[in-house]
Amino acid sequence: MLIGIFSDVHSNLEALTTVLKTYKKQSPAIDRYVCLGDVVGYCANPNECCEIVREVAEITILGNHDAAVSGRMDYAYYYDAARNALDWHAKQLDEHHHAWLKTLTYRQDDEELDVSFCHGSPVNLEDFEYVFNTQQANQLIHRWDELKRITFIGHSHLTKAFELDKQQGARELHGPMLHFEEGKKYIVTVGSVGQPRDNDNRACFGIFDTEAQTFRYNRVEYNIREAARKIFAADLSSDFAKRLFFGI
């Protein structure tokens, strides 16, 4: 089975539609889709992106921006531009999408595949902690029994992956293709569709092959100029548009 796993759309309609078109060209075909959260935030098309993700994804996980926009977390401590963007998205979002965001879970496990889907770290879920270095990955080894064999996360907008070994600790893996071995556990950050921050401005998305036990990072160019134009035209910080061009 092939599972299309993507995250951090952040209301970037141009990136999302391009990613889904690329998924559709996959052969063999993708069997199911999973979104790891942050459908909203930053860019200018929250309603359109919610509509598409709701239609396509079999599972959607709650991201911190989703939680903030739907009134499920306090974001008063966010920096001004991010806080203003969340206020704007909360006002723009249709009520039925608000209601949908309120139903999303922090974590969903697939017992048969021995896989977890989360937005941030699989522990202390409501804190949306990051896992983007080996020190943070090593801390998860102390919670070994709480982890599924593979945990897919988003949140950092990076393409960081870690292999966990009880004796040897954590080590970073490098794509674009990851291979999962028996006896180890894995934390895989799948990158960002709508606002990559790994110095590559192309939209990022992944494919998990449950038979081969592999995960492949994929990148695709999209119409950044149009996504940026919409941000400039909206009551959103221009920085959110500028960073799209640089992947930061």
Residue pairs with C-beta under 8 A, 6 or more apart in sequence:
1 31
1 32
1 209
1 210
1 211
2 26
2 28
2 29
2 30
2 31
2 207
2 208
2 209
2 210
3 30
3 31
3 32
3 33
3 34
3 207
3 208
3 210
4 23
4 26
4 30
4 32
4 33
4 34
4 205
4 206
4 207
5 33
5 34
5 36
5 117
5 152
5 190
5 205
5 206
5 207
5 208
5 215
6 19
6 33
6 34
6 35
6 36
6 190
6 193
6 204
6 205
6 206
7 35
7 36
7 37
7 38
7 63
7 119
7 153
7 154
7 155
7 190
7 191
7 192
7 193
8 36
8 37
8 38
8 63
8 154
8 155
8 157
8 191
8 192
8 193
8 194
8 195
9 15
9 16
9 35
9 38
9 39
9 40
9 49
9 53
9 193
9 194
10 38
10 39
10 40
10 41
10 42
10 43
10 65
10 192
10 193
10 194
10 195
11 39
11 40
11 41
11 42
11 43
11 44
11 45
11 46
11 49
11 89
11 194
12 42
12 43
12 45
12 49
12 193
12 194
12 195
12 203
12 227
12 244
13 43
13 44
13 45
13 48
13 49
13 52
13 227
13 230
14 222
14 223
14 224
14 226
14 227
15 193
15 194
15 203
15 222
15 227
16 49
16 52
16 53
16 193
16 194
16 203
17 52
17 222
18 203
18 220
18 221
18 222
18 223
19 193
19 203
19 205
19 220
19 222
20 52
20 56
22 205
22 218
22 220
23 30
23 33
23 205
24 30
26 207
30 207
32 58
33 56
33 57
33 58
34 57
34 58
34 59
34 60
34 61
34 117
34 152
35 53
35 56
35 57
35 59
35 60
35 61
36 61
36 63
36 117
36 118
36 119
36 152
36 153
36 154
36 155
36 190
37 60
37 61
37 62
37 63
37 64
37 65
37 66
37 104
37 119
37 154
37 155
38 63
38 64
38 65
38 66
38 119
38 154
38 155
39 46
39 49
39 50
39 53
39 60
39 63
39 65
39 66
39 101
40 46
40 49
40 50
40 65
40 66
40 69
40 89
40 93
40 101
41 63
41 65
41 66
41 68
41 69
41 82
41 85
41 86
41 89
42 65
42 85
42 194
42 195
42 231
42 236
42 240
43 194
43 195
43 227
43 230
43 231
43 236
43 240
44 227
44 230
44 231
44 233
44 234
44 236
45 230
46 69
46 89
46 92
46 93
46 97
47 92
47 93
47 94
47 97
49 194
50 93
50 94
50 97
50 100
50 101
51 97
53 60
54 60
54 97
54 100
59 108
59 117
60 104
61 104
61 105
61 106
61 107
61 108
61 117
61 118
61 119
61 154
62 72
62 101
62 104
62 105
62 106
62 119
63 119
63 128
63 154
63 155
64 73
64 119
64 120
64 128
64 155
65 86
65 89
66 72
66 101
66 104
67 73
67 101
67 128
68 75
68 78
68 86
68 90
69 86
69 89
69 90
69 93
69 98
69 101
70 90
70 98
70 101
70 102
71 90
71 98
71 102
72 101
72 102
73 126
75 82
75 83
75 86
76 83
78 86
81 237
81 239
81 240
84 235
84 236
84 237
85 236
85 237
85 240
88 234
88 235
88 236
90 98
93 101
106 118
106 119
106 125
106 126
107 116
107 117
107 118
107 122
107 125
108 116
108 117
109 115
109 116
109 117
109 148
110 116
110 117
110 148
113 150
113 210
114 148
114 149
114 150
115 148
115 149
115 150
115 151
115 152
115 208
116 122
116 147
116 148
116 150
116 151
116 152
117 151
117 152
118 125
118 151
118 152
118 153
119 128
119 153
119 154
119 155
120 127
120 128
120 129
120 130
120 131
120 153
120 154
120 155
121 127
121 128
121 129
121 130
121 131
121 136
121 140
121 153
122 140
122 143
122 146
122 147
122 148
122 151
122 153
122 187
123 129
123 140
123 143
123 146
128 155
129 136
130 136
130 155
130 156
131 137
131 140
131 153
131 156
131 160
131 162
131 187
131 189
132 156
132 158
132 160
132 189
133 160
133 172
134 162
134 169
134 170
134 171
134 172
137 162
137 164
137 170
137 172
137 187
138 169
138 170
140 147
140 164
140 170
140 187
141 164
141 165
141 166
141 169
141 170
144 164
144 166
144 185
147 164
147 185
148 185
149 180
149 184
149 185
149 186
150 180
150 185
150 186
150 188
150 208
150 215
151 185
151 186
151 187
151 188
152 188
152 190
152 206
152 208
152 215
153 187
153 188
153 189
153 190
154 189
154 190
154 191
154 192
155 189
156 189
156 197
157 191
157 192
157 195
157 196
157 197
157 198
158 189
158 191
158 197
158 198
159 175
159 189
159 190
159 191
159 198
159 204
159 217
160 172
160 189
161 172
161 173
161 174
161 175
161 178
161 186
161 187
161 188
161 189
161 215
162 170
162 171
162 172
162 173
162 186
162 187
162 188
163 170
163 171
163 173
163 181
163 184
163 185
163 186
164 170
164 184
164 185
164 186
164 187
165 171
165 183
165 184
173 186
175 215
175 216
175 217
176 216
176 217
176 218
177 214
177 215
177 216
177 217
178 186
178 188
178 214
178 215
178 216
179 213
179 214
180 186
180 213
180 214
180 215
181 213
188 206
188 215
190 204
190 205
190 206
190 215
190 217
191 198
191 204
191 205
191 206
191 217
192 203
192 204
193 203
193 204
193 205
194 203
194 227
195 240
195 243
195 244
196 202
196 203
196 204
196 247
197 243
197 247
197 248
198 204
198 247
199 246
199 247
199 248
200 219
200 247
201 224
201 244
201 245
201 246
201 247
202 219
202 220
202 221
202 222
202 247
203 219
203 220
203 221
203 222
204 217
204 218
204 219
205 217
205 218
205 220
206 215
206 216
206 217
206 218
207 215
207 216
207 218
208 214
208 215
209 215
209 216
224 244
224 245
227 241
227 244
228 241
228 242
228 244
228 245
229 241
231 237
231 238
231 240
231 241
231 244
232 238
232 241
